[in-house]
Amino acid sequence: MKFMKALLLYPEFPVTFWSFKYALKFISKKSSHPPLGLITVAAMLPEDWEIRLIDLNVDSLMDKDILWADLVFISAMSIQLESVKALIKRCKSKAKRIVAGGPLFTEEADHFPQVDHLVLNEAELTLPGFLNDLQQGKPKKRYSTKEFPDIRQSVLPAYQLLNRKKYAVMSLQLSRGCPFNCEFCEVTALFGNKMRLKSSDHIIEELNSIYASGWRGEVFFVDDNFIGNRKFLKSDLLPRLTIWMQERKYPFKFITEASINLSDDDLLLDNMVKSGFSSVFVGIETPDEDSLKECSKFQNNNRDLIESVHKIQNKGIVVMGGFIVGFDNDKPSIFQQQIDFIQHSGIISAMVGLLNAPPKTKLYNRLLKENRIISNFSGNNTDLAMNFIPKMSFEDLKHGYQNLISGIYSRKPYYHRVKGFLSRYQKSVHFKKRFGMSDIKALVKSILILGIFKKGRRYYWKLLLWTLFNRPKVFSMAVTYSIYGYHFRKVFKIK
């Protein structure tokens, strides 16, 4: 194939709940996660091509970078739309050919007429066709498929392209798909219901690559539901991971996403802890049974959700949670219900958002038939916007939502929740990292910003002093959650 110079661009994220922008400053990092999809695509390009990666969340894009390139590749999610539009305009002004893919373009391909080549769905199936046609000198406008690839054949991501010092977490992927089909979720629309997994050998190879790069710290399995195939995890992957981690004295802490039925499987929980998992994001959505049924969140129905959360926490795994208001069945009492649930559950990082309907989801199709879709999906469900007409008046929803956010992220309830969680949390014995230099720097910055200059200093000091004298083993977590609280208050504009 003709030699090419390929510029891979990852658009900028706006400041959001999960961006942790205001928290990252305390640890001198630029971005939470690297662009895993883009470095996987990079590894699929011809070996003789010259490749440059620029993640606009950690580096600046110069005109000379664009002028250097023969092809510009852009991958993005919905929330990166504004940055995508600016990038397309800038690259086209330099007469550059653009190749685009990822969830944003797959879901809304017709909205980007300026893109020269749309490589949609999963690149393992569509990128080879584009590259072959490019070699023949006749690349098409669009490449798409309704099939799902066998990701056991996926390439090893090009981790060497990353400036790892600028990221807080490294990422890898075990599986695609989810066995559930929640009405509002775009995962099954994009990746299907059948769980597709890489082999344990493949995952160990990726971990070896990350380890060899010098990375130590948190590693995020970006699976939408890590426990979609529990048998494989318990009999194959987790025992392999445990041995790998023990041999290297636990260099990583693993984070992932899972459904609440994780709490039903003691053996799975124990194996996850032994193999190095320290945190998991769980889609709780709502404590209201009728709303759970409405959105087909059947795995959450007919259970004590707080007890399920506590069971995971009691194993030594921190639970982060997703929550939604705006379901058709929601009543005015839902806002206080959500506050009470979050406070009692001890979920510190609780992403509460207004319901939105991403394109191609069951929810979007239902609301479209009901003539209730009114705008495009922004990808940010914490920005006081909804892309459909809710049953409850939007003003009541907005007011209730703001009260909910204040009820969990204002200083008093937030620090109270943190203290309650830390008072019973048992840190895994596998992680023996001491308070290191990066922790000391974060502590000093937190003292300067939160303990001296900011409103609510007394809550900060009460938590740190209580933790120091009562739970010294989780003191670093008290500092971390104080910093998280600062970020959340900034995002939600809580004075």
Sequence and secondary structure as in RCSB ss.txt:
>XXXX:A:sequence
MKFMKALLLYPEFPVTFWSFKYALKFISKKSSHPPLGLITVAAMLPEDWEIRLIDLNVDSLMDKDILWADLVFIS
AMSIQLESVKALIKRCKSKAKRIVAGGPLFTEEADHFPQVDHLVLNEAELTLPGFLNDLQQGKPKKRYSTKEFPD
IRQSVLPAYQLLNRKKYAVMSLQLSRGCPFNCEFCEVTALFGNKMRLKSSDHIIEELNSIYASGWRGEVFFVDDN
FIGNRKFLKSDLLPRLTIWMQERKYPFKFITEASINLSDDDLLLDNMVKSGFSSVFVGIETPDEDSLKECSKFQN
NNRDLIESVHKIQNKGIVVMGGFIVGFDNDKPSIFQQQIDFIQHSGIISAMVGLLNAPPKTKLYNRLLKENRIIS
NFSGNNTDLAMNFIPKMSFEDLKHGYQNLISGIYSRKPYYHRVKGFLSRYQKSVHFKKRFGMSDIKALVKSILIL
GIFKKGRRYYWKLLLWTLFNRPKVFSMAVTYSIYGYHFRKVFKIK
>XXXX:A:secstr
    EEEEEE    S GGG HHHHGGGT SBSS  HHHHHHHHHS TTSEEEEEETTTS   HHHHHH SEEEEE
  GGGHHHHHHHHHHHHHTT EEEEESHHHHHSGGG TT SEEE S HHHHHHHHHHHHHHT   SEE  S    
GGG     GGGS GGGBS EEE  EE  S   TT SHHHHH SS EE  HHHHHHHHHHHHHTT  EEEEE  S 
TTTTHHHIIIIIHHHHHHHHHHTT  EEEEEEE GGGGG HHHHHHHHHTTEEEEEEEEE S HHHHHHTT GGG
TTS HHHHHHHHHHTT EEEEEEEE  TT  TTHHHHHHHHHHHHT SSEEEEE    TTSHHHHHHHHTT B S
   S TTSS  SB  SS HHHHHHHHHHHHHHHHSHHHHHHHHHHHHHH    TT      HHHHHHHHHHIIII
IIISTTHHHHHHHHHHHHHH GGGHHHHHHHHHHHHHHHHHTT  
